[in-house]
Amino acid sequence: MQKTTVSFKRIQQLAIPAIISGIAEPVLSSTDAAIVGNIAEYGTESLAAVGIVGSFLSMLIWILGQTRSAISAIVSQNLGAGKLKDLNNFPAQAIYFNIGLSILVLLSTYFFVDEIFKLLNAKGLVLTYSIEYYNIRVWGFPLTLFTFAVFGLFRGLQNTFWPMIIAGIGALTNIGLDFAFVYGVEDYIPAMGIKGAAWASLISQGLMALLALLFLLKKTEVSLRLRFPLHPEINRLVSMSFNLFVRSIALNTALLLAVREATGLGTNFIAAHAIAINIWLFSAFFIDGYGAAGNILSGKLLGEKNYTSLWNLTKKVTSYNIIVSVFLVIVGVLLYKPLGLLFNKDPEVLVLFYGMFFMVLISQPINAIAFTLDAIFKGLGEMKYLRNVLLGATLFGFIPMLYLGKYMDWGLIGIWTAILVWIAWRGIALVIKYYRKYIPLIEG
């Protein structure tokens, strides 16, 4: 079998499409936030609601969407070991596993949205808007999880091109529908405000799911016919997914606690935090493009037992992502004020945002290291260690720093200091593990 190459060209072939497809989900939320934040009446309250709901939905998507990484790791490792044909009915079983989980979670949250958003300190008009937005957009959740499962299969097969096409069409559709539904089109579409943003996202997610289904059936030999018995790799999928679920719960506990504390400071604070977190998420998924290339190739290299190339891959994608992060910092500095105005025009919100946005920029190089290694470790199947790292970072790094900042009355600065500590903890732990486990394999 031909050895996998980790050349600059091959990494770009995987990373660039992955960057485009990876930013689709944050584009959905960021577009909603930017559009509703500029509604003439109650724009700040609408922005706050989108920030709260967006964080909660991101939590659900990230928790269950981790099966994408597990599917990708299993497929890529079997591909590298020359055992791809042995997977036979695994893809269909994995996809139905994802859909079933998504429906279960949807039903378990749909009837408790009032309590959930009150727990996040939403009240008054912000609470009303949050419920209205969520009750529409949540139905796109199973569609997104189906799309993610298909993306996982494509990634395992070393293909990021089709996910890029699907995600790009979805993002562009969402942007166009946001303008049409939120503000309305005279004589054709009435202005629907925040409900329009939710409908725009739901329709876009439905379109992406449909395209994912079509590409899966047309571009691969994968059958969606569910056959039994269960494939042996399903046990590993469930194990990997469980560890990633726990990891994602820890991850999203941190993000939701940040939202809760920002909401508790007041409407203007959560609006400013919503702007910052949307920009942070956008940049994080941007960085994740090269991480995706590392994720895809590392699994295949592990299957080949090609440890020298694995080390070369790790060095290259980490270096590329550090360069990307520096670029993002420069863009952020140059567009420091326009970025705030893109989301909201309220002077009080903007003062708060401008007072802490520098921390989002500081996080970028740290993100580059942590997120790149995180992606590579997923490709290597190190889900248990990733789980333990996130639990430690959240329980012993983020939470103590968050409440120290609250006690010291640092406001949004305290919240984002906790986020920086949280990311740095993850990056350091992954660097140590990599050097202890994988560098010796090269020498062996």
ABEGO torsion letter per residue (X at the ends): XBBBBABAAAAAAAAAAAAAAAAAAAAAAAAAAAAAAABABGAAAAAAAAAAAAAAAAAAAAAAAAAAAAAAAAAAAAAAAGAAAAAGAAAAAAAAAAAAAAAAAAAAAAAAAAAAAAAAGBBEAAAAAAAAAAAAAAAAAAAAAAAAAAAAAAAAAGBAAAAAAAAAAAAAAAAAAAAAAAAEBBGABBBAEAAAAAAAAAAAAAAAAAAAAAAAAAABABBABBBOBBBAAAAAAAAAAAAAAAAAAAAAAAAAAAAAAAAAAEAAAAAAAAAAAAAAAAAAAAAAAAAAAAAAAAAAAAAAGBAAAAAAAAAAAAAAAAAAAAAAAAAAAAAAAAAAAAABABAAAAAAAAAAAAAAAAAAAAAAAAAAAAAAAAAAGBAAAAAAAAAAAAAAAAAAAAAAAAAAGAEAAAAAAAAAAAAAAAAAAAAAAAAAAAAAAAAX
